[in-house]
Amino acid sequence: MARRPRIALFAPASPLYVNVLMGLRAGFAELGVDAHAGWPLPDGRLLTAFLGNFRPDAILEINRCRDQITGCDVPCRHLAWMQDFQYEGQRLLDRFGGSDLFYFMLPPDIYGIDPETLPAWRYLWPGVNPDIHHPALTEPRWDLSLVGHMYSPPPDTVMRATIEAGGQAVGTFAEFAEAFLASPIGYSDIRLRAVHGFLVEQCARRGVAVDPDTLDGNALFLFDEVLLRIKDRRAVADAMLRVSPNVRFFGGPGWVLWPDYARRYGGELVDPHDLAAVYRASRLNVNNSAWPLHFRTLDAMGCGGAVMINRLHRPDVDEHFHTDFQPGTHYVAYGPADFEEAAARTLRDDAARTRMGAAAARVIAEKHLWRHRAEQILADLDAL
């Protein structure tokens, strides 16, 4: 009897990635593929022992490419699913290469990656587990909710810290942060090079020339991750509160350190069933991210929830998102200028929310389950 195909799935240890790997493993199981899901990412010695036992046809790892693995020389096809450019403060693009196929969840130019330099690459979007995220009649509890990570306000010691470039003091973090928050940089058309260019420009205004390739990694993290998220998240959260007081924020505990959000914080949701319950119980599920094909948007749509998605000023959104989902039919589009009007109008229209939620759920069931992602991965492996 022929051996079933085998694939190994690894990711950093976090509740999000546990849910991703378990969903993808279930998708492979539907196709008769023996899939192992494990976390955290194993070091070279552990991976060598695992490969000697499981002998997969391929390895798929989230946020790690083959050249970033040391101490494992066992040949095996490697798929790198890069969902971030940094994780827990660690930059993920150092020693970038070596995998047989690179998957991205965001356009690679956002990271500053030229895909022409890669041997092979594809997009791989998140999937939906229909056993968990499916429509179910639920009494609404909140007008608007936002599920997502929020950083706490930078402490005073950080705000007062001096930024140095080329061995010279160029200002305090507070001064740079104020300029960054006033800049047009945001999720609507984000590219990491724009953030790095901002820092170079600010240094130049203070008489110091800086090579962007020499920027300190800790400083970059504060701007292209912490401040960027705070900037866009706060703008949307404040707009939500101007529309209705019946709002909930879910995610890490950073929300509770902002006085305006603390009493509307609903906690961190790590069980996917709890997430599904929130998506069903919210009249509007708000998305705020650099790309619309997000875990939050697809899961909420799978639950039949009405979703608000921020507009992006990128032509590739039409090619990769609007082929399946159209504003007004499957979701509510918004920008900084019209969030409040769009949200208030949709909250008044129960029939429109029900119609959009049902239409989006049908598309999810037809094209965006974890089984569909597993089918894509198998087809891509065959094409290598």
Disulfide bonds with the S-S distance in Angstrom:
none
